[in-house]
Each structure stands twice: as structure tokens, then as C-alpha cells.
């Protein structure tokens, strides 16, 4: 058991706190579409598709296939042409807005910095496709990677990562792989401000149990403590090294600390990094704090691949 909690307030990050405060204040003044209406959801999806996605011409689009299941993925290989591992990226967006193309710029940086091939999953979205559509798609992509990574990318190691809803799906995907007995190739898991208790049964889960995205994703499910929905309730034994990135201002902070505690209690190695003056989704902002979080992730992943 190895539990490391770092409240990232000292040294370099202290100088970024005021910039983050100013960015947060400006962002709070902006009014976005109402995601609780279908019209607002469609408007936001359209804006995400046309917005600053950073989509790159070097990105390859293809279908990941396992048995009779198919899911679109976006693939970015390192400019060096040699891959040490595959990084399976699961986009966030409350299970409603996930769009792999919006992560192209960050995924290209990750690919080049670490010498890994990044595969990002365009899983089906709620409310049109509620649970279990998204975890089925993520599992399909992961199984495709495990089956083809050596031939396609020359790498056998896998790192899995996601943000927000993507962290929930990253964790449930690993649990599905473990159930199949094929998770030994996973070298590490990167979790950014995930939601791990959609049942609202834990103290952390109760803080966001009335959010619209939960009803859209699992409103038809009576028992949301199912680990495929709320991985906080899963058997967490045997997970690989895990890093948890969370903002000190995030409503999901308590949920993330609860998950980290359970991972540690199960004998896992978990590194929790709490960033000051940082709300939910802070790594998507153009701030120095976000860049520092990405550097932390890159360094941590590099250590897992050494």
C-alpha cells in the first residue's frame, strides 16, 4: 500500500494561484446553454464540434473492432515514429458531450513528450445512448488495443486515462478488462477529477447527486451502486499504479479523496495531487495551473514506463 497526497500549493504553483482566481472569476460571468434541455444539449455539442478543438491533420480516424462491436477512435502517433506504449484516452463531458477530437492538441503533446501512441475513444453519448452504451464502447476500444497494439504500434504496454466522466469510464473499463483476465498489460491509470459515485450514497456522491447528467446517463437504473456505474463501490484490489488529479475547488474533491482512500486500502499505489484555486475541469483552461497539471501527469506516466 502506497498512498501519497500532495496539496500542490508550495513553490511553483503558488505563483499561478492568482492567475487561476482571475480566470475563474471571468468564467463565472459567462452564461452557457441549458444542458437540461435537448435544444441546449444539441447547441453545446455543435459548439464543441466547431470550437477550439485543435483537431490535427496527423490524426488517424478508424473503427476499433472487437468481435461484433465497433467504436470510432482517433489515433495520434509520436513524431518520432516509435511508440513505447499506447495511452487509451477517454474524453470527459458528463457522458453527454464527449468528443475525442477536442483532445487532439493535448493528445499530440502527450504522444510526443512520452513517445506513446494515443488512442481516444468516441463512445456513444447519453441521453440518446444511456448506460451501458459508453462503457461497452470503451471496453471495445480497450480490447481492440490489447489485441492489436503490438502489430499496429509496436508496443504492448497500455496506460489508461480520462477526465471527469472519462475518468469514471476509464476505471469501469479497467474493471471490465480485469473481469476478462486481460488487464496485466496496464501499466498505470490517470484519473482527472472523475465522478465515482453516481448513486449519491456516499458523502461525496451526495454533493452532486441532483446533477442532470446523472439522470441522463443512468436515470433508468434502480441500483446505481453497480460498480460499472459507480466504481467507488467496486472491488479495487489489483489495480495498477494510479494518479488522481483534482482541484481544491472541485465539487468532486471529496469523491476523489474517497476513491483514493479505497484504492490505498485495497493495497494499491495511488498518488493524489490537489491543485489550488482549481474548479472542476480546470485542465481544459488556458492557465499556467493547467499546464503544471499536465506536466505532473507526463512525468508520472514517464516513470511508469521506465
N, C-alpha and C positions, 0 to 999 in steps of 0.2 A: 504494500500500500504506500503510495507516494502522493501526497496532496500538497500543492503549492498554491497559495493565494497571494496575488500581488495587487495591491491597490496602487495603480500606476499614477502616483501624484508627485513623486520626487523627481529631481533632476530635470531632464529634457522636457518632460510632459508638462511640468508646471508652467513653462513659458507659453504653452499652447492653450491654457485654460481660458484666458481672456478672449482669445480669438473664437473659441468654441461658444462662450457665453454670448458674444455678439452675433454669431451665426444663428444660434438657437432663438434669440430674440427676434431677429429678422424673419426667420422661418415661421415663427408663431403668428406673424401678421398675415401670412398667406392663406387664402381660402381655396381649398381644393374641391373637386366634385364630391357629391354624396355617394359613397360606396354602398350604402344600404339600399340604393335604388338600382335597378337594372340599367337605366339610362346612364347614371353616374359611373357605374362599373365599366360599361362599354366605352364611355368617354375617356376614362382613365386608361383603359387598355390601349385605346387608339393613341393617346398622348405618349404612353410608354413606347409604343411601336415606332413613333415618329420622333421621339425626343432624343436627348443626348445619349444614345445607346453606345456609341463608339464602335459600331459594327465594323469589322475589319475584312478586307478582301482576302487575307490569308486564312480565313476561317473556312473549314470544310463542313458542309451540311450532309448528313446521311441518316439512314434509318438504322437504329440498333435493333437487332432481332434476336429473340431467344424463343425457341420452339415456335408457337403460333402467335407470339406477341411482338408488337413493333412500337417503337417510340422514336421521334426525331431527336437527334443530338447535334451539337456543334462542337467541332474538334479544332483545337489550336495546338500545333506542334512547336517546339522551341526552334528559334532561328538557327541554332547550332546543328539541327538535324538529328541530334541524338537524344533519346529520352532515357532518363534514369528510372522513371516511374510514370504512372498515369494518375492524374488528380481528377476524381469524379466530382464535379461541381453541381450542386442543386440550388437553383435560384430561389430567392425569397419572394414575398408578395402576398402573404396571408392566405395562401392556397388559391387566391383569386387572380393574381396579377403576374405570376411568374413568367418571365420571358428571357430565355437564355441569351439572346443577342445583346441585351443590355449589359451583360458581363464581359463582353469581348475585350474591352481595353484592359480591365483588371486581369482577366484570364491570360491575355498575351504577356502582361508583365510577369505574372506568376510562372508561365511557361519558360520565359527567357531567363528569369532570375534563378530558377531552380533546375532548369533542364528537364522539365516534365511535359508530357502531353496532357492538356486539359480537355476533358470531355464534359460538356454541360448539357443537362437534360431538359428538354421541352416537354414536361409532363402535362397531362390534362388538368384543366382548372375547374374549380367549383365556381358557382353553384351548378353549372351545367353538368359537370362530372364530379360528384362528391366522392368522399371516401368509399371504397378503397382504390379509386382510379389512380390517384397520384402515387401512392406507394407501390402499386403494381407497375407503373411506368418506370419508376426509379429502380425498382428491383430488376426489371427487364434490362435497363441500361447497364446496371452493375454486373449482371450475369453475362451480358454481351462483352463487356470489357474484360472480365476474368477469362472468358473463353478465347478472346481474340487479341489480347494486348501484346502477347509475345510476337505473334505473326505480323500484326499491323504496325506496332510501335516499337518493337524490340525491347519491351520492358515487362516485367512480371509483377513488380510491386504496385500496390494501389494505396493511395491516400484519398479519403473521402471528406468532403467539406460542404457546408451550406450556411446560409444566413436566414434568420427569422424562421418562417415556415420551412425554408430549405434545411435548417438545422434539425427540425423535427423529422423531416423526411430522410435526412442523412442517417439519423440514428435508427429510425424504423427500418431503413434499407439494410443497415448492418445487421440488425436483429434477424431480418429475413434471411440474409446470407448465412448467418450463424446457424439458423434452423436447418438450412440445407447442408451444413457441414463444409462450407466453402469460403470461410472468412479468414483463413490463415494468411492470405496474401496481403491483408490490410495492415499497413504499417502505422497508420495514425488517423485520427479523426479531428477535424477542425469545425468547431461549433461557434457560430457568431449569433449571439442574442436570440436563441431559439425559444419556442413555446413548447413546453414539455408536459403540461397537464391541462388538456382541453376539457377535462371533466369538472374542473373547479372544486375538486375535493381537497386539495392541499391549500395551505395558506397562500402560497404564491399563485396557484391557479385561480383562486377566488378573486384575485385582483383584476383579472381580465376576462372572467367567465361570461360577461354580458356582451362581449365584442361580437360584431356582426359576422366576422369571418368564421367564428366557431359554428354558428348556426348554419352558415352556407356550406361548410365543409362536412360537418357531422350532425346536422340537425335531425337526421333520420335515425340516429343511433341512440339506443337507450342506455347502454353501458359504455361511457366514454373513457373508463379506466382501462379499456383494452390497450395493451402495450403498443399495438400497431397504430393507435391514435394518440395515446398519452404515454410516451416511453419512460416517463418518470416512474411508472408502475411496473416496468419490465424487470426481469432478472438481468442484472447488469454485470454479472460475472463474465470474465474472459474478454472484456473489451480491450482493444489496443490503447496505446497512449492517446490521450485526448487533451486538446486545449480548448478552453472556454473563454471567449471574448465577449465582454458585456460592459455597457455604460453605467456609470454610477447613477444616472438619472432615468434609467430604463425601467418601465413598469414591470418588466420581466426579470429584474435583478434577483428577486427572492426565488423565483422559479429556477433560474440558472444556478444559484448557490445550492438549492436543494438537490438538483441533479448532480452537481459536482460532489456533494457530500455522499450521495448514494453510490456514485462511481467509486469514490475512495473507499467507502465501507465495503464494497464488493471486491476490494483488492486491486483496483486499477490505479494507473498513474495518470493523474489529472492536474493540469496547470490552469488556474483561473486567473484572468487578468482583467481587473476592473478599471476602466478609464474614466477620469474625472470630467465633469461638465459634459457628459455624453448621453444623449437620449437614445431611444430605440432607433436602429438603422443608421447610427452615426457614421459608419464606414462608407456610406454612399454619399456623404457630403464632401465638398472640395476643401477640406480643412487639414491643417497640419496634424491634428489628432487622428484623423482617419489614416493619413499616411503612416503615422507611427504605429497604428494598429496593424496595418498591412506589413510593415517591417517586422513586427513581432511574429506574425504568422509565418512569413517567409523564413525567418531564422529558425523558428520551431520546426517547421516541416523539413528544412535542410538537415537539422540534427537527426530527425527520424530516418532520413535516407542515407546517412553516413555509414 
